Amino acid sequence: MDTLDSAQAKRPEDLARERITVEAGKCGGRPCVRGTRMRVTDILSLMAAGATREEVLADYPHLEADDITACLSYAAALTEQRLLSVAHADVSG
């Protein structure tokens, strides 16, 4: 199955749920790709530094194109979470 067919078959958010794992004893509980020690942040950092999908896949042959899509989708979902700002009152009197 080529990458385009695969991407059409599954939505990115479905890929993230299937391919991103969090295990307490692995990588300090950080999100990883399919139970490996390749962290989501590692892939995102490579791409932020300018690496293409093809370069990442060539450098890490155990990864699949859908793994990269899953990492991007996972990161996108995290940015959708609302952050609440709490004002800190000075209670020292």
C-alpha positions as CSV (number, residue, x, y, z in Angstrom):
1,M,0.0,0.0,0.0
2,D,1.6,3.3,-0.9
3,T,1.6,6.3,1.4
4,L,-1.2,8.2,-0.3
5,D,-3.5,5.2,-0.2
6,S,-2.6,4.7,3.5
7,A,-3.3,8.3,4.4
8,Q,-6.6,8.2,2.6
9,A,-7.6,5.0,4.4
10,K,-7.0,6.4,7.9
11,R,-7.4,9.9,9.3
12,P,-4.3,11.4,11.0
13,E,-6.0,11.4,14.4
14,D,-6.7,7.7,14.0
15,L,-3.0,7.1,13.2
16,A,-2.0,9.0,16.3
17,R,-4.2,6.9,18.5
18,E,-2.8,3.7,17.0
19,R,0.9,4.6,16.6
20,I,1.7,6.9,19.6
21,T,2.3,5.0,22.8
22,V,3.1,6.2,26.4
23,E,4.7,3.7,28.7
24,A,5.7,4.5,32.3
25,G,9.1,2.7,32.1
26,K,10.0,3.9,28.6
27,C,11.6,7.3,27.8
28,G,10.3,8.7,31.1
29,G,6.7,8.2,30.1
30,R,7.0,10.5,27.1
31,P,5.1,9.7,23.9
32,C,6.9,7.4,21.6
33,V,6.3,5.8,18.2
34,R,4.8,2.3,18.4
35,G,6.4,1.3,21.6
36,T,9.9,2.1,20.4
37,R,12.3,4.5,22.1
38,M,11.8,7.0,19.2
39,R,10.0,9.9,20.9
40,V,7.5,12.0,19.2
41,T,9.6,15.0,20.1
42,D,12.6,13.5,18.4
43,I,10.7,13.4,15.1
44,L,9.2,16.8,15.5
45,S,12.7,18.3,16.3
46,L,14.2,16.7,13.2
47,M,11.4,18.2,11.1
48,A,11.6,21.6,12.8
49,A,15.3,21.6,12.0
50,G,14.5,21.2,8.3
51,A,14.6,17.4,7.7
52,T,12.1,16.1,5.2
53,R,9.9,13.1,5.7
54,E,12.2,11.2,3.2
55,E,15.3,12.1,5.2
56,V,13.8,11.0,8.5
57,L,12.7,7.7,7.0
58,A,16.1,7.2,5.4
59,D,17.9,7.9,8.7
60,Y,15.5,5.7,10.8
61,P,14.5,2.7,8.6
62,H,12.3,1.3,11.4
63,L,9.9,4.2,11.0
64,E,7.1,4.3,8.5
65,A,5.6,7.3,6.7
66,D,2.4,6.9,8.8
67,D,4.5,7.2,12.0
68,I,5.5,10.8,10.9
69,T,1.9,11.6,10.2
70,A,0.9,10.3,13.6
71,C,3.5,12.4,15.3
72,L,2.4,15.6,13.5
73,S,-1.3,14.8,14.3
74,Y,-0.4,14.1,18.0
75,A,1.3,17.4,18.3
76,A,-1.5,19.2,16.6
77,A,-4.0,17.7,19.0
78,L,-1.9,18.8,22.0
79,T,-2.0,22.4,20.8
80,E,-5.8,22.3,20.7
81,Q,-5.9,21.9,24.5
82,R,-6.9,25.0,26.3
83,L,-4.5,26.3,28.9
84,L,-6.0,28.1,31.9
85,S,-4.0,30.9,33.5
86,V,-4.4,31.2,37.2
87,A,-3.6,34.4,38.9
88,H,-1.4,34.0,42.0
89,A,-2.5,36.1,44.9
90,D,0.0,37.4,47.4
91,V,-1.2,35.8,50.7
92,S,1.9,36.7,52.7
93,G,-0.2,39.4,54.5
